[in-house]
Amino acid sequence: MKAKNLLFIISDEHQARALSCAGHPIVRTPSIDRLAARGTRFTAAYTPCPICVPARASLATGRYVHDIRYWDNAMGYDGRVPGWGVRLQAAKVRVESIGKLHYVNGHDPTGFDRQHHAMHLDKGIGQVWGSVRDPVPGPRDDIIRFGKVGSGYSSYNSYDETIREAAVGWLRDASRDERPWMLFIGFVAPHFPLIAPQRFIDLYPPAAMPLPKLTSRNGYVRHPWLDAQESFMPTDVEFGVDDAKRRHAISAYYALCTMMDGHVGAICAALEETGAAETTSVIYTSDHGEALGERSHWGKSNLYGECTQVPLVIAGPDVPSGFTCDTPVNLIDLAPTFLSAFGLADASLPGRSLFEIGREPTDSGRASFSQYHAVGAPSGAFMLRKGRWKYHEYIGYPPELFDLASDAEERINKANDPSCSEVVAELGNELRRIVDPVIADRQAKADQRELVERFGGREAAFWLGTKGPTPAPVG
C-alpha cells in the first residue's frame, strides 16, 4: 500500500550518536528504535548548519544557507524564499504544524494552513547580539546556559508535553478527514536547559556518567578556529572544575533524549490506533547535534560530528524495513522527500528524495555539506563529508581532514599528511562546486553588518536579543 500522508517529527539538538539503535552504550530510545526497525535509518545524515534558525530555514526551503542567506539566529525564515509547504498547499494537501518552528513569526506565508502552539524567534528578532561578529567582540558574562542542571521540571518539559498531547489529538481528528495531510511536529528536547524529571534522571545516575574525552587534560588540542570561537562564548567555563556538574548535565541530556523518545512513541501509538499507520510515512530527525562537552564545548555551532551529524529515520508502507543507509544525506534532502511523498518534484532543488536514496546501494561518491556563520564565528566555516572522509575549511585558518573509517571521533587532523594531499585537493574542489567559501563569508558578514546597523549599530545590537533558549509559548 502506498502512503497517503506524511508525519514529520523533529527534535532540537539531538546528537546522532544518542540513539540506542545507533549503538550508544547508555542512551535508551525504544520508540525511535522501533521506528528504525520498521523503516530505514540513515547513518550519515548532516545538518546544513549546526545552529537552530539557519538549519530550519534550509529545511523549510530545501536550499543551502548561502543560497537563502538566513545566516544566524537573528534571521528567521519568513517565506521570502518559497518552500515545500507552499507547494503542498497548492496541491491541496492539508499542511499544519504543532510545536517549534523557530521562524520569524506565525503570520508570514511559510507554508502552513495552521500553526498550533508555535515557537518562533523571541520578539521576532532572536539573538541580534550573535550577528555582531565582524570582528567578533569580547565575551559577554551575562549569558548563562547551565546555571541549573539535573533533576527538575522546566518550561521546556511542559511545552513538549503540550506538543505531544496536541499531536495525539490532531491525529485522532485527522482520521475523520479524507484529504491527504502532512503534520510537522517540533519538540524542543533535548535542547538545554538540561533539566528533566527525576524518573528520567534515575535511568542515568549522574555518578555513572562518563566525562567528555576530547579535552585538554586528556591531551586534546583544539583547532585555532574553535579556540577563537570559544573566546567569545566559553561554554565549558560555566562548569569550572566541577566534574560532578558535568556528569549531572550529561545525565540530564540523556534523560531528555529518553523523555522526548516517549513523546515520539505516544504519537506513533496514536497513529496506529487511528488506523492511519498503514497509509502514513513517518520521518524523525533533529535540526543539529550537541557537543556535550567534547572539545570543552557545550551546545552546537561547530563542524565536528557531534554537532553536525543528526539522527534520521524514515518508516512507512513503502519504505524498506530494518535497513540502514550509509549514503551521506542532509536535511536539505527533506524538501524533495516531502514533495515526492505527494507525487511532486522540484528540479531546482540541490537535494534528492530520501525515499529514493534509501532504496539504492550505498553511494560513497555522494557528498553532504554544512556551513556556519553564526554566533561567535571568527570567519565562515565549511564542512564536506564524502565517503570515509570529512573535510573542514575555515576562512583564515588551516583546514582539517578526518578519516572516519579509523577516526570516528575526529581526533586526528590529516590535512597536512602528505599521503592525503590528493584527498584534500579533491574535497576542496568538491566543496567549491557547492559554494565559494570566500564569497559566502563576505556575504554573511555584509548581511550581518546591515542587520546590526538596523538595530542601532554594534554597541546597541550587542545587548539586544534573548540571552538563552527561546522562551516556550504560554498557553
N, C-alpha and C positions, 0 to 999 in steps of 0.2 A: 504494500500500500504506500502511495506517495504522500509525503507530508503536505498539509494544507496550511498550517500555522507555524509560527516561529516564536519561541520563548528564549529571550536573551537575558542572562544573569551576569552582572559584572560587579565584582567586589573592588575594594580600593587597597592597594599596597600589599597584595598577596604574593609573596615570594614564590616563584615557580617550584622551588625545592620543597616547600612546606605543604606537601601532599603525601599521604601515606601510599597512594597508588604510584607516586613517583619514587618511592623507596626511602622516604625520610624515616630515620630511625625513631623519631619521637612523636611527631605530629600525627593526630588521628583525624581523618576526614572521610568517614564512612559514606556519606551521601554522595560526595563527588567521586569517590571510588566506585560506587555503584553506577553512576552515570558513565564513567570511563569503561566499566565492564560491559556495558551495553552499547558502547559507542567507540569513538576514536579519540585518543589523547595525542596531542602534538607536543613532542618533546623539545622542540627548538623554536618556540614562539617568543617573539620580542615585541616590545612597545616601540612606537615611532619616536617617543620622547619620554624619558624617565621622570616626569612630573605631571601632576593631575590634569591641569587645564589644557595644555597643548596636546597631550595624549588623547584627550576626549574630543578635541576639535578635529584631530586627524581621524579618529574613529568615526565621527559624525559625517565626515566628507569623503573618507577613503583616500585622502591625499596627504603627502608629507608636509611637515611643519614649514619647511622653507617655501613650499608652493602656496600655502594658505596664509602664512605669516601671522599665526597665533602663537607667539613665541614663548610666553610665560604665563604666570598665574594672575596677571592683571589683564589678560587679553582673552576673554571668554568667547566661546562660539556664539555667534549672533545671527547665523543664517546668511551672512554676506556671501559665502561660498555655498551654493546649494548642495545638500547632502542626500543620502539614500532615503531619508524619511520623506522628503518632498516627492521623490519618485514613487514611493509606495503609496502615498496619499493619492497621487494622480491615477494610480492603478486601482483605486477603490479598496485598498487594504486598510483595515482599521489599525491605526498605529497609536499606541499610548505608552506612557512611561509611569513608573512608580519608583520614587526614591531619588538618589543622587544622579544628577546630570552634570553639574558644575559648568553650566553655560552662563551667559551674562544675566539672563532673567527668564521668566516663564512666558514672556509675551512675544518675543521675536519669532519669525517664521522658521523654526528649526526642525520641522517635520513631524510634529506630534499633534494628533487630534485633541488629546488631553494629557496634562501632566498632573499626577497625583503625588502629594507630599514631596514636591520637588525641592532639591537643594541646589542652589546656584551661588554664584560669587557673592560674597558678603557685601551688601550695599551696592551690588552691581559693579564693583571695582576690584575686588580681590586684593592681592598683595602688591599694591603700587610700589612699595619700597623695594620689592625684588627686581623692578625694572631699572633701578639705579645701579648700573654696572659698567659704565664706560667713562672713567675707570671704576672698578669695584671700590666702594667706600670702606671705611673702617667698620668693625663689627658693632652690632647693637647688643647691649647687655640686658635688654628688657624682653627678649623673645625667649620664652621658656616652653619647651616641649614636654619635659619629663619631670615636672615638679612632683607629681604623684604617679606611681606605677604599682601594678599589682591588683589586689582584690578590691572590688567596689562595684558601683553601678553608675555609668556615665550617661550623659545625654545621647551619646552615640549608640550605646547599648539599647537605650529606649527607642531611639529612632529606627534602628534596624528591626526591632520587634514590631514596630508600627508598619514598616515596609512589608515584612513577612505576612502579617495579618491582612493588609490591604491586597497583597498579591493573591493570597489564597481566596479572598472574597471575589476578586476580579475574575479569577479563573472559573469559579463556580457560576458567576453571572454570564461569562462568555460562552459557557456550554449551551446557552439558550439562543445564541446568536449564530446565524448561518454564514455570516461574512467571514472571509479569511482575515486573520489578525496577526499582528506582531506586538508582543509586550516586552518592553525594555525595563528590567528591574535593576536598580542600582543600590547596593549596600555600601556602607562606609567602612565596616570592619574588613581587615584587621588594622586599618589606619589608626595612628595614635589619636587620642590619648590611650596609652597601653594600660587599660583598666578593664577588668572582666569580673563577672560574678564569681564568688568563691567556689561554686560547684564546678566551674570550668578550670579555675586555678588548681583545684585539687587533682586534676588529671596530670598536671605538670608541676610537681613540687619544686619550688624555686631552688632549693639547695641542690637538686639533682640536675639542674640545667647546665649544659656545657657553656663555657665562656667563648667569645669570639676568638678565632685562631690567628687571623691576619692582623696582628697588632705589633707595635714597635718592640714591646717587651718579648715578643716571640721571634724577633729578628726581621719582621716585615718592614720594608722601606716604601713609603708612599710615593707615587708619581708626583712630580712637582705641580702639575695642574691641580690635582686633588689637594695638595698642600695649600695652594693658593686659595682654592675654594673654601677649605676648612678654616682659613684665617678669617674669613668673613662670617661663617656660621659654624663654629667649632662644636658640633653636636655632641661629641663624647665628653666634652668638658663638664657638662651638667652632671655627669656621674662621678667626676673627680676620681678618687682612688677607691670608690665604693663598688667592689665587685658583687657584693650582695644585692645592691640595687640593680646592677646589670642583669643578674640572674632573675630577679623579680620581673624586669622588663621583658626578658626573653620568655619567661613563663607566661606572662600576660599576653604576649603576641601570639604564642601557640594556642592559648586559651581562646583568644578572639577568632583564630582560624577555625577552631572546632565549633565555637558558638555560631559563627557565620555558616559553617557547613550544615549545622542543624536547620538553619533557615532554608537553605537550598533543599534539604531533604523534605521539609514541610511543603514547599512549593511543588516539588516533583510528586509528592504523595497526592496533593490536590489535583494535579494534572491527571494522575491515574484514576482517582475517584470519579472524576467527571467523564472519563472515557476519552478524553482528548489526547492522551499519550500516543494513541495509535496514529494520529494524524498531525502530530506536532514535533518539529525539530527543536532540540534544546541545546543551547550553547552556554558554556560557563567560561569566564576568563576574568582578568583583572587589568587595571589600567597601567600598572607598573609593579615592580617588586619592592623589596625592603632590604636595606643593608644589614640591619640587625646587629650593628656593632662591628662588622667586619671592616677592616682598614680604618678602624677607630671612627666610623661614621654611622649615624643612625638616620633613617629616612630613605629617600631615594636620591635622585639628582646627580648620579654619575653613570659611567658607561659599563661598569662591571656587571657580570651576570646576575648577581643578587638583586640588582636594581632594574636592569633592562629586560631580563627574561620573565615571562609571565606564564601562568598555567592556562591551558586552553584545551577544552574538552567539548566534543560535539557528539550528540546522540540523537537518534530518531529512526523512523521506519525505513529510511533509505540510506542509512549510514552503516558501514561495516562495524560489527560489534567486536569488542575485545582487541581492537587494533591499536598500535602505536605508530605514529608517522614521524619520521626523523627529518623530513624536509624542513629547512628553515622557513618559517612563516612570520607574519607580522599582523598587528591589529589593523593595518590598512587593508588586509585581505578580507576583513569582515564586511566592508561595504559591498563588494561584489558577491560575497556569500549571502548577505541579506537579500540582495536583488535577485540572485539566482533562485532563492527559495520560493520566489513568486513568479518565476519564468521571465525575469527581466535581466537586462545587461547594460553595461556602460563601458564601451571600448576605450574611453579616455582614461579610465582609472588605472593606476600602476599595479594594483593587486590582482589576485585571482580568487575565484571561489574556493573555499576550503572543502566544500563537498567534492570538488574535482581533485584537488591536491591530495586529499585523504584517501582516495581510491587508487592513486598512482604509486608506482615504486618510488623509493626514496630518490630525490633529486639533489645530489651533493653539489651540483653546479648552481643551485638557486641561492640567492643572497637575501639576507634580511638586514634592514638598515635602521639606525636610530641616531638621534642628534639631541644636543642640549644647549640652550642659550638662555637659561633662566637664572633663578636666584643664586648668587654667589659665583657664577661662572666668569672667570677672568677672560675667557675667549670661547668661541664656538668649539664644541666637542662632537666628534662624528664616529660612529661605530658601524662596522660591517661584519656580519657573520656569514661565512661561506664554507660549507663542508666542515672540516676539522678545525678551521682557523677562525680566529676572531681578531679583528684589527681595529685599533683606535687611532684617530688622528686629531690632534689639537692644534689650533692656530697659535703659533708662537712657542710651542712646547714639543718635546720629542714624542714620536709615535710609540705605540705598544702593539705587540703581536703575541697572541697566546695560542698554543697548540692544545685544543680542548681534549684531544684524544689522550694526552698524557698529563694534562694540567687543567682539570675541570674547574678548579678553584681560581684560576688565573693568577697564579703566584709569580711565574717566571716570564719576564718580558724577553722575547726572542727577536725583537725588531732589529737589534744590532748584530745578530748572529749571522755571519757571512753565508752560512748554509741556507738561510731563509731570505736572502736578498731578492730572489725572484718572486717569492710569495708576497713580500712587502710591495714590490712593484706592481704585481698583478692586482692585489687588493686595493692599492691606491688608485689604479686605473679604473677598477670596478666602481669604487666609491665615486669617482668623478663622472661616471655615466649616470649617476643619480643626482649629484649636486656638485657645484663648485664651492668647496669649503670657504674660500676667501670671500667670495661674493655673498654667501649666506651669512657669514659672520658680520660683514659690513651692513647688510640689510637689517639683520636683527638689531644691531646697535643703533642704527639710524631710526628704526621704528620705535625703539625703546626711548631714545632721546626725545622723539616727538611726543610720546605719551607723557614722559616726565615733565616736559615743558607745559603741556596742557594742564597739569596739576600744580603748576606754580614753580617749577624748577627743582633742582636736585635736593636742596635743603628741605623744601616743603614735602616733596614726594617721598623722601626717605623715611618720614614719620607717618605715612598715610597707608592705611590698609590693615586687614586683620593680622594679628601677631602670631596666630597659631592656626589650628584647624578651623575650617569654615563652620560657623555655628549651625547646629541642627535646627531645622524648622520647628516651630512650636505649633502644636495643634494639627 
